[in-house]
Amino acid sequence: MIVHAVRDASVDRDNRLIDEQHHLRARVFAGRLGWNVNVLNGRETDEYDALLPTYILAISEAGAVVACARLLPAIGPTMLQRTFPQLLASRCLKAHPRMIESSRFCVDTSLVEGRGGVLHEATLTMFAGIIEWSIANGYDEVVTATDLRFERILNRAGWPMRRLSEPCRIGSTVAVAGSLAADVESFNKVCPTGYRSTIARGHMRAA
């Protein structure tokens, strides 16, 4: 399994990987979780995909996208500020230039490769990839909207989330907004054995 980051897909391989992550999002969010999301031709997309986000992708040994997340600078339009302001204590994100928002995080839980630990290797690989990319690009804080189940997963991984407000029910989900440190210490805590990525990381070393 290897982490790959794509922002502006300029080669066929990256275009294929981005298309695969839209299919994965549809299977997870609309299919498995039953969220009310926009799915067209088997692909889940929303308005934030048009803002040139960076996609963090975990790719299996067979070359398939098995996990993904979307990153957008918090000083621009974000899901937290525009779509879920009720999750913010003051209904304002208080963004700064070193803050990045992570959204649309999902993992193909049917994947056999990487099972066996406390958490699936793909989940830990994604956490490490998000942190690695953030540090490499000058960000030190990741904000996100998630649910209580995923908050517990973050805690188990050793990457605890600082809540930005009290949990709030949105539809059938109890959601919460939070902030995560993007630093070498956090990377070392979540990084799985044998972690590989295409992101330059000469200044970082996993413990």
C-alpha contacts under 8 A as a table, 3 or more apart, distances in Angstrom:
res1	aa1	res2	aa2	distance
1	M	58	A	6.52
1	M	59	I	5.44
1	M	60	S	4.52
1	M	61	E	5.49
1	M	122	A	7.65
1	M	195	Y	7.69
1	M	196	R	7.04
2	I	58	A	5.65
2	I	59	I	5.31
2	I	60	S	6.74
2	I	61	E	7.81
2	I	125	T	7.88
2	I	195	Y	7.09
2	I	196	R	4.92
2	I	197	S	5.03
2	I	198	T	7.47
3	V	56	I	6.93
3	V	57	L	5.58
3	V	58	A	4.60
3	V	59	I	6.28
3	V	125	T	7.09
3	V	126	M	7.22
3	V	129	G	6.12
3	V	196	R	6.34
3	V	197	S	4.29
3	V	198	T	6.26
3	V	199	I	7.63
4	H	56	I	5.97
4	H	57	L	5.20
4	H	58	A	6.44
4	H	59	I	7.34
4	H	197	S	5.95
4	H	198	T	5.38
4	H	199	I	6.79
5	A	54	T	6.61
5	A	55	Y	5.61
5	A	56	I	4.62
5	A	57	L	6.15
5	A	133	W	7.75
5	A	198	T	7.33
5	A	199	I	6.93
6	V	9	A	6.22
6	V	14	D	6.79
6	V	18	I	7.83
6	V	54	T	5.54
6	V	55	Y	5.19
6	V	56	I	6.66
6	V	57	L	7.90
7	R	52	L	6.35
7	R	53	P	5.85
7	R	54	T	4.20
7	R	55	Y	6.15
8	D	52	L	6.75
8	D	54	T	7.78
9	A	12	D	7.75
9	A	14	D	5.23
9	A	15	N	5.51
9	A	18	I	7.87
10	S	14	D	6.92
10	S	15	N	7.24
11	V	14	D	5.53
11	V	15	N	6.39
12	D	15	N	5.05
12	D	16	R	6.17
13	R	16	R	5.14
13	R	17	L	6.26
14	D	17	L	4.99
14	D	18	I	6.14
15	N	18	I	5.22
15	N	19	D	6.22
16	R	19	D	5.09
16	R	20	E	6.15
17	L	20	E	4.98
17	L	21	Q	6.30
17	L	64	A	7.74
17	L	65	V	6.51
18	I	21	Q	5.18
18	I	22	H	6.52
18	I	55	Y	7.69
19	D	22	H	5.25
19	D	23	H	6.52
19	D	43	R	7.69
20	E	23	H	5.05
20	E	24	L	6.18
20	E	64	A	7.72
20	E	65	V	6.21
21	Q	24	L	4.85
21	Q	25	R	6.07
21	Q	57	L	7.70
21	Q	65	V	6.23
21	Q	66	V	8.00
21	Q	67	A	7.48
21	Q	68	C	6.33
22	H	25	R	5.09
22	H	26	A	6.35
22	H	42	G	7.99
22	H	43	R	4.80
22	H	44	E	5.18
22	H	45	T	6.60
23	H	26	A	5.14
23	H	27	R	6.37
23	H	42	G	5.78
23	H	43	R	4.50
23	H	44	E	6.46
24	L	27	R	5.14
24	L	28	V	6.18
24	L	43	R	7.68
24	L	65	V	7.70
24	L	66	V	7.56
24	L	67	A	7.71
24	L	106	C	7.88
24	L	108	D	7.32
25	R	28	V	5.17
25	R	29	F	5.67
25	R	30	A	7.62
25	R	43	R	7.12
25	R	44	E	5.68
25	R	104	R	7.35
25	R	106	C	6.78
26	A	29	F	5.49
26	A	30	A	5.23
26	A	31	G	6.48
26	A	39	V	6.30
26	A	42	G	6.29
26	A	43	R	5.38
26	A	44	E	4.64
27	R	30	A	5.90
27	R	31	G	4.69
27	R	32	R	6.33
27	R	42	G	7.97
28	V	31	G	5.40
28	V	32	R	4.84
28	V	33	L	6.08
28	V	106	C	6.87
28	V	107	V	7.74
28	V	108	D	7.39
29	F	32	R	6.04
29	F	33	L	5.01
29	F	34	G	6.05
29	F	35	W	5.42
29	F	37	V	7.27
30	A	33	L	5.93
30	A	34	G	4.63
30	A	35	W	5.02
30	A	36	N	6.63
30	A	37	V	6.31
30	A	39	V	7.58
31	G	34	G	5.48
31	G	35	W	7.85
37	V	44	E	6.95
37	V	45	T	7.91
37	V	46	D	7.96
38	N	44	E	5.63
38	N	45	T	6.09
38	N	46	D	6.68
39	V	42	G	5.98
39	V	43	R	5.24
39	V	44	E	4.41
39	V	45	T	6.67
40	L	43	R	5.33
40	L	44	E	6.60
45	T	49	D	6.45
46	D	49	D	5.78
46	D	50	A	7.74
47	E	50	A	5.72
47	E	51	L	7.60
48	Y	51	L	5.43
48	Y	53	P	7.54
48	Y	77	P	7.86
48	Y	78	T	7.43
48	Y	79	M	7.70
49	D	52	L	6.50
49	D	53	P	6.40
50	A	53	P	7.68
53	P	70	R	6.32
53	P	71	L	5.57
53	P	72	L	5.19
54	T	70	R	5.89
54	T	71	L	5.11
54	T	72	L	6.69
55	Y	68	C	6.81
55	Y	69	A	5.73
55	Y	70	R	4.67
55	Y	71	L	6.22
56	I	68	C	5.52
56	I	69	A	5.23
56	I	70	R	6.36
56	I	71	L	7.60
56	I	126	M	7.31
56	I	129	G	6.86
56	I	130	I	6.69
57	L	65	V	6.43
57	L	66	V	7.55
57	L	67	A	5.78
57	L	68	C	4.49
57	L	69	A	6.73
57	L	126	M	7.32
58	A	65	V	5.82
58	A	66	V	5.69
58	A	67	A	5.02
58	A	68	C	6.26
58	A	122	A	6.70
58	A	125	T	7.07
58	A	126	M	6.44
59	I	62	A	7.82
59	I	63	G	5.63
59	I	64	A	5.33
59	I	65	V	4.58
59	I	66	V	5.76
59	I	67	A	7.31
60	S	63	G	5.15
60	S	64	A	5.30
60	S	65	V	6.46
60	S	66	V	6.38
60	S	113	E	7.70
61	E	64	A	7.53
65	V	68	C	7.41
66	V	107	V	5.95
66	V	108	D	5.24
66	V	111	L	7.33
66	V	122	A	7.33
67	A	105	F	7.48
67	A	106	C	5.53
67	A	107	V	4.17
67	A	108	D	6.05
67	A	122	A	6.60
67	A	123	T	7.57
67	A	126	M	7.14
68	C	104	R	7.38
68	C	105	F	5.61
68	C	106	C	5.63
68	C	107	V	6.69
68	C	126	M	7.24
69	A	102	S	6.53
69	A	103	S	5.97
69	A	104	R	5.30
69	A	105	F	4.18
69	A	106	C	6.64
69	A	126	M	7.78
70	R	101	E	7.98
70	R	102	S	5.54
70	R	103	S	5.17
70	R	104	R	5.84
70	R	105	F	6.88
71	L	100	I	6.44
71	L	101	E	5.47
71	L	102	S	4.70
71	L	103	S	6.54
72	L	76	G	7.49
72	L	78	T	6.95
72	L	100	I	5.72
72	L	101	E	5.23
72	L	102	S	6.78
73	P	76	G	5.75
73	P	77	P	7.95
73	P	78	T	7.74
73	P	97	P	7.44
73	P	99	M	6.42
73	P	100	I	4.53
73	P	101	E	6.06
74	A	77	P	6.99
74	A	78	T	6.17
74	A	95	A	5.55
74	A	96	H	6.90
74	A	97	P	7.28
74	A	99	M	5.49
74	A	100	I	4.94
74	A	101	E	5.47
75	I	95	A	5.41
75	I	96	H	6.02
75	I	97	P	6.24
75	I	99	M	7.54
77	P	81	Q	7.05
77	P	82	R	6.84
78	T	81	Q	5.40
78	T	82	R	5.98
78	T	83	T	7.66
78	T	101	E	6.93
79	M	82	R	5.26
79	M	83	T	4.84
79	M	84	F	6.15
79	M	103	S	7.61
79	M	145	A	7.97
80	L	83	T	5.81
80	L	84	F	4.76
80	L	85	P	5.64
80	L	87	L	7.35
80	L	88	L	7.69
80	L	93	L	7.10
80	L	144	T	7.09
80	L	145	A	6.50
80	L	177	A	7.66
81	Q	84	F	6.15
81	Q	85	P	5.05
81	Q	91	R	7.39
81	Q	92	C	6.38
81	Q	93	L	5.98
82	R	85	P	6.23
84	F	87	L	5.72
84	F	88	L	7.75
84	F	145	A	7.80
85	P	88	L	5.43
85	P	91	R	4.78
85	P	92	C	6.68
85	P	93	L	7.92
86	Q	89	A	7.45
86	Q	91	R	5.86
86	Q	168	C	7.65
87	L	91	R	7.07
87	L	145	A	7.68
87	L	164	L	7.63
87	L	165	S	6.19
87	L	166	E	7.43
87	L	167	P	7.13
87	L	168	C	6.46
87	L	175	A	7.49
87	L	176	V	6.04
87	L	177	A	5.63
88	L	91	R	4.60
88	L	92	C	6.09
88	L	93	L	6.59
88	L	164	L	6.02
88	L	165	S	5.49
88	L	177	A	6.72
89	A	92	C	7.41
89	A	164	L	6.52
89	A	165	S	4.89
89	A	166	E	7.57
90	S	93	L	7.83
95	A	99	M	6.41
96	H	99	M	5.57
97	P	139	Y	7.59
98	R	138	G	6.26
98	R	139	Y	4.20
98	R	140	D	5.64
98	R	141	E	6.45
99	M	139	Y	5.61
99	M	140	D	6.34
99	M	141	E	4.77
99	M	142	V	5.81
99	M	143	V	7.17
100	I	134	S	7.51
100	I	139	Y	6.51
100	I	141	E	6.31
100	I	142	V	4.97
100	I	143	V	6.31
101	E	142	V	5.56
101	E	143	V	4.80
101	E	144	T	5.69
102	S	105	F	7.29
102	S	142	V	6.57
102	S	143	V	6.22
102	S	144	T	5.27
103	S	144	T	6.22
103	S	145	A	7.17
107	V	122	A	6.90
107	V	123	T	6.70
108	D	111	L	5.81
111	L	114	G	7.45
111	L	115	R	7.67
112	V	115	R	5.78
114	G	117	G	7.95
114	G	120	H	5.80
114	G	121	E	4.61
114	G	122	A	6.42
115	R	119	L	7.65
115	R	120	H	5.17
115	R	121	E	6.39
116	G	119	L	7.68
116	G	120	H	7.01
117	G	120	H	6.21
117	G	121	E	7.33
119	L	123	T	6.78
119	L	124	L	7.05
119	L	153	I	7.84
119	L	156	R	7.98
119	L	157	A	7.35
120	H	123	T	5.39
120	H	124	L	6.72
121	E	124	L	5.20
121	E	125	T	5.91
121	E	192	P	6.67
122	A	125	T	4.95
122	A	126	M	6.10
123	T	126	M	5.21
123	T	127	F	6.35
124	L	127	F	5.04
124	L	128	A	6.17
124	L	157	A	7.16
124	L	190	V	5.76
124	L	191	C	6.22
124	L	192	P	6.13
125	T	128	A	5.16
125	T	129	G	6.02
125	T	190	V	7.80
125	T	191	C	6.45
125	T	192	P	6.38
125	T	195	Y	6.70
126	M	129	G	4.91
126	M	130	I	6.10
127	F	130	I	5.31
127	F	131	I	6.36
127	F	187	F	7.84
127	F	190	V	6.58
127	F	191	C	7.58
128	A	131	I	5.21
128	A	132	E	5.94
128	A	187	F	5.43
128	A	190	V	5.94
128	A	191	C	5.23
128	A	192	P	7.98
129	G	132	E	5.02
129	G	133	W	6.01
129	G	197	S	7.35
130	I	133	W	5.34
130	I	134	S	6.07
131	I	134	S	5.07
131	I	135	I	6.20
131	I	182	A	5.04
131	I	183	D	6.78
131	I	186	S	7.59
131	I	187	F	6.03
132	E	135	I	5.38
132	E	136	A	6.18
132	E	182	A	7.79
132	E	187	F	6.88
132	E	199	I	7.38
132	E	201	R	7.06
133	W	136	A	5.09
133	W	137	N	6.14
133	W	199	I	6.58
134	S	137	N	5.23
134	S	138	G	6.22
134	S	139	Y	4.80
134	S	140	D	6.61
134	S	141	E	7.98
134	S	182	A	6.43
135	I	138	G	5.28
135	I	139	Y	5.40
135	I	140	D	6.27
135	I	182	A	6.41
135	I	183	D	6.52
135	I	184	V	7.97
136	A	139	Y	7.64
136	A	199	I	8.00
136	A	200	A	7.21
136	A	201	R	6.97
139	Y	142	V	7.77
139	Y	182	A	6.95
140	D	181	A	6.16
140	D	182	A	4.52
140	D	183	D	6.20
141	E	179	S	6.63
141	E	180	L	5.75
141	E	181	A	4.96
141	E	182	A	5.17
142	V	179	S	5.63
142	V	180	L	4.98
142	V	181	A	6.36
142	V	182	A	6.43
143	V	177	A	7.31
143	V	178	G	5.62
143	V	179	S	4.41
143	V	180	L	6.19
144	T	177	A	5.72
144	T	178	G	5.65
144	T	179	S	6.65
145	A	175	A	6.83
145	A	176	V	5.73
145	A	177	A	4.35
145	A	178	G	6.52
146	T	150	F	6.44
146	T	151	E	7.01
146	T	175	A	5.48
146	T	176	V	5.53
146	T	177	A	6.29
146	T	178	G	7.91
147	D	150	F	5.50
147	D	151	E	6.29
147	D	173	T	6.73
147	D	174	V	5.72
147	D	175	A	4.23
147	D	176	V	5.74
148	L	151	E	4.90
148	L	152	R	6.36
148	L	167	P	7.99
148	L	174	V	6.50
148	L	175	A	6.41
148	L	176	V	6.94
149	R	152	R	5.28
149	R	153	I	6.58
150	F	153	I	4.86
150	F	154	L	6.29
151	E	154	L	5.16
151	E	155	N	6.42
151	E	160	P	7.68
151	E	161	M	6.87
152	R	155	N	5.04
152	R	156	R	6.23
153	I	156	R	5.06
153	I	157	A	6.20
154	L	157	A	5.09
154	L	158	G	6.45
154	L	159	W	5.21
154	L	160	P	5.56
154	L	161	M	6.93
155	N	158	G	5.20
155	N	159	W	5.56
155	N	160	P	4.59
155	N	161	M	7.24
156	R	159	W	7.51
157	A	160	P	7.85
157	A	189	K	7.41
157	A	190	V	5.76
158	G	186	S	7.52
158	G	189	K	5.91
158	G	190	V	6.28
159	W	180	L	7.11
159	W	181	A	7.80
159	W	186	S	6.21
159	W	189	K	7.28
159	W	190	V	6.88
160	P	180	L	6.82
161	M	178	G	5.59
161	M	179	S	5.50
161	M	180	L	5.13
162	R	178	G	5.21
162	R	179	S	5.07
162	R	180	L	6.49
163	R	166	E	7.13
163	R	176	V	7.04
163	R	177	A	5.89
163	R	178	G	4.21
163	R	179	S	6.42
164	L	176	V	7.72
164	L	177	A	5.44
164	L	178	G	4.97
164	L	179	S	6.88
165	S	176	V	6.91
165	S	177	A	6.42
165	S	178	G	7.62
166	E	176	V	6.62
167	P	174	V	6.24
167	P	175	A	5.45
167	P	176	V	4.50
167	P	177	A	7.57
168	C	174	V	5.49
168	C	175	A	5.29
168	C	176	V	6.25
169	R	172	S	6.97
169	R	173	T	5.66
169	R	174	V	4.22
169	R	175	A	5.87
170	I	173	T	5.34
170	I	174	V	6.10
170	I	175	A	6.44
171	G	174	V	7.99
181	A	186	S	6.77
182	A	186	S	6.50
182	A	187	F	7.44
183	D	186	S	5.45
183	D	187	F	6.32
184	V	187	F	4.92
184	V	188	N	6.13
184	V	204	M	6.67
185	E	188	N	5.25
185	E	189	K	6.40
186	S	189	K	5.13
186	S	190	V	6.44
187	F	190	V	5.50
187	F	191	C	5.74
187	F	206	A	7.05
188	N	191	C	5.36
188	N	205	R	7.42
188	N	206	A	4.76
188	N	207	A	5.46
189	K	207	A	7.79
191	C	195	Y	6.56
191	C	206	A	6.50
192	P	195	Y	5.57
201	R	204	M	5.39
201	R	205	R	7.93
202	G	205	R	7.71
